[in-house]
Amino acid sequence: MNWTKIENTNDWFAKNIPHNWLYSHYYEAFTYAFRIENALRLLVYLVLKSNLKKNWINASISSSQNNSYTIANIFKQKCELDRQVGYIGYEVNYPIMQLTLGELTELITGKYWRIFKTF
């Protein structure tokens, strides 16, 4: 990408970000990370849906505290938190979109490894 200095833009947000806070070329790395995470999200959804059918939403994820949660539980908790806190500008109504990268990784490498290992 052809990055220009932030000072040369008329964008209010860009002008008010401290110049030493985050260099503009990092945004490209964040864009790639975002795309990789969403590709992984799509893979997890498709593999679980094709193997577990309608029951994919009940796939369980173990936490570091030895608790087990289903995708449905996590979705419900995060939607409730969003309603209370309101940190997301719009409601995300699809459960797979509420999972973190750690939860996606746990689905792949944990209990469901047998169905993901071919990928």
N, C-alpha and C positions, 0 to 999 in steps of 0.2 A: 504494500500500500504506500501511497505517497502521503506521508504525514507532514502537516504544516504546524507551525508554532501556534499554540493556543491563543496567544495575544493577537493574532491576525484574524480572528473570527469575530463575527457580530453576535454570536450566540451568548446570551446572558449567563447560562449555566457554565459554559466553557470558560468564560472570562472570570468567573467567581470561584473556580476551583483553584486552590493554591498551586502554583507552578511546581512545587516540589512534593506535592501530595501523591500524585500518580501520573507517571509519564504516559503520554497519549498512545505510544506503541503497545502498552500493556492491554489496551482495550481490544486489540486484535487477538491477543492470547486468550482473553476472557471470552471472546466470541467463539473461538475454537473449542474452548472448554464447555461452553454452553451447548454447542452443537454435538459434541461427543456425549455429553450427559443425556441429551434428548434422544440420540441414536440408541444409547444403551437402554433408556426408558422404553423405547419402541420395541427393541429386541426382547426385553423382559416381558412386556405385555403380550407380544405375539407368541412367544414360547409357552408362557403360562396359559394363555387362552387356548392354544391348540392342544395342549396336554391335559389341562384341568377342566376345560370347557367352561360352563357357567360357574363352576366352583373356583375359578381363578382368584376371585376377590377374597376368598377365605384362605389363601396361601399364607402361611405363618412365617413370621420373622422373629428370630430370637434376639433379644437385646443383651447388652453386656452385663446386666443385672440378672441374667437367667430368666427373664420374663419373656413370654411369647405373645406376640400381637399379630393379628391378621391385617391384611391390606385394608379391609373394611373398617377395622378398629382405628387404625392410624388415620384414615381418611376422615372418619367421624371426629376424632380428637382435633385434628388440624383445622377442620372447618369450624368447629366450636371456638377454637382459639382465635381464628380469623374474625369471627363475629364479635368476640370480646375485645380484641385488640384493634382490629381494623387496619392492619399494616399492609394488606394487599388491596390495590385499587379496584379490583374486580374479583368476583368469586370464581374459583377454579372448581368445576363440577365433575372432574373425572379423577377417580382415585389414584391412578398411576402417576398423575402429575403432582401429587402431594408427597410422594416418596422422595427421601433424600438420596444422595449418591451412596451413602453408607448402607441404607436400607436396600437399595437396588443391588449393591454388591453382595450383601448378606443373602438375598434371594438366590443369586447366581451361585455363590460358593458354599452356601449352607445346605439346608435340607433338600433343596431342589437341584443340586449339582448333577444328579443322574440325568435330568432332562436338558441341562444346559451344556454338558460336557462335549457334545458333538459340535457345538458352535465355537 
